[in-house]
């Protein structure tokens, strides 16, 4: 039971990183970054390839900085190519451009790594510890710790630093922020890189528990999307809450039925929620403009 | 003959036609069997992409279910052919029907969603269908698919895999694309252009946005199903790949590269992207990366696609002759072309749900066409004659709260026919919220709004608009891509003209009435100078031909002379019986125009009386002038 709870929490923590990165970019550009799921996949694949290339076994914790750094750079590139040329165009344009970028990332991964599933090393070498008399997997605890650290880091960055205030100002009202002398373009690119870094970290955390293969991006983008829909469009705490709801749903429902069926049930549940409440479970954080 | 030549010379029809002929000649003479097969595949994709042009290109809803609809069509045909042994003549209609029903089923609830949820929901539908197919292994063959579908045999004629197949597929594609082109150029195309630019504005012009979107989604599903049915019989196998996301990305890329919203764009995009892997043999498997890159380049560099680029080049190097403007036709006057008369139906009226009878329809029927189209400036009798003279609009104890702010609180007043009522108040005093509540854009928390004897509080904006209430928006709301003429013609679509050309002739009459210079009428709204824009907005509001007009700062940003002209136009309309509620900050403008002034402060109505009494009222002077006026 404890093991189940810890696993669900670990899964939720990893999903929370995915959703968090997604919603940060969403708020900064007012559009969906459809390549986000591919970034999760890319982070996991990168960790798996790096671990395989290393001459000695490397724990995931050591790979984390590498993955985060590479993904941050990739995030800037995506922002510069997929968003900046389209900033004055309707959100659907960015949606399509990021679909295109997602396809490119996915197929590049396919060319580079092949279609076979891989697995990344665990964060720490140890297997299990006793917790209240029950064996609990170290990997799950480590995932929770790393995710908590990253989410806490994001929160303090955005709320307690000058850069964070500028980032939030640029997301809140780009024109006003620009008028106040904030370099909005740079802020948007930083947000893209933070979003990609979070996605990459999540990919690394997930790639040990599940296999990672180039086709996995679609599942993650859907889950991020669903987390945001559950938690309230544009709400950051909501995104994290939504991620935990998905993880709990998956863990519990998978006890009874197979995983693909659980996934189908999740989609059906979300469709039902959207039909009953067209603006999401908790309403929209971002108000509708006329 | 000259008509045909003129038709041929417009746009890029001639090069497109020549290109199609050249392609057909090459395929007939020099193409290998493999190349012929590719042509058939491209034709099948063109059908599905033409459907996507309807829902995404024209209705502006990014549906990610087009691939799913294609797959559902493919599975419907394939399963019926393999398990039930149905002939092709029955499986292909079934392939059209299955996704159409699915679209009808999910369309209603899904299309109410905001755009981002709409895309998610369509994606979710696709995932559910895909999982169902993979899990239903006994019937569908699961992840491996189902082989053994027979080839395309139509009424005893075996189309095989070569030329006959190409002919069948491309005839179907041509028919579908012709349908898309007709929709784009017709009445629905005009309504959809407005819907794309601003859905809320479209609603306030009386357009049933939900029905428009649903019809486009269903039509797109039917196209995708037809394509799926043809695909399954030409490939002779059903596979879950037809349901997967890469196919959807392919359709989207074809639509964007070819030209969004254009029928010919579907053919160009499909032909190009189906042949791309062949031309990119050197890249081997990397062609999928190139696919993504092409989509990216298309959206960034050529958002209108190849067809859009060609049209641009045509406009630059060989400008088309200026559009011939339609001759103005007064409302109520007969259309001069007899074959329009039956379809014109100027009396179509949609009463609010639950309202008994339709006095408006009767009134419109009694309005005989007495004006010749050549005398546009004569006022038609009874153009805006209301149902009963007093109390056209009666508002009682209206209240609306946003979070902790009470934007409108306990407001009661009434407006009579032919009356001009000015609304003043500081920013944030609730003026615009009031207009939003009356026009149905916002739902009141409490209170009643009776318009022409019916309760309209909380009704849908398009129903309120069709009942004869028209509003303008503070920030314009003219659709960028349309000409001034088309933008005004949109206002005639709901409840007036059934025919686009007729709607444009009526629009011309209203544009003339609002004193829009004729040389500006054929220009696109986004390049009109601001004073002209204001007049076009006014013309559009008048063109709705209702009984009450709500104007939100119609003269904002205009100079003194232009303001005078706006006032003159409004006075004329009021003299014809139209009631006007106008928000303005310029008191001098209002004092000269309005019969009555309403003054708002923090959601409360603090003054209701003639303009002359305004400066004497203590509450108004305190709130609005910041002290007694000396």
Interface residues (C-beta under 8 A of the other chain):
Chain A: X32 X81 X82 X85 X86 X89 X91 X92 X93 X95 X96 X97 X99 X100 X101 X102 X103 X104 X107 X108 X110 X111 X218 X222 X225 X226 X229 X233 X260 X261 X263 X264 X267 X268 X270 X271 X274 X275 X278 X279 X280 X284 X288 X290
Chain B: X60 X62 X106 X109 X110 X112 X113 X114 X115 X116 X117 X119 X120 X121 X123 X124 X125 X127 X128 X131 X132 X134 X135 X200 X245 X246 X249 X252 X253 X256 X285 X286 X288 X289 X291 X292 X293 X295 X296 X299 X300 X303 X436 X441 X473
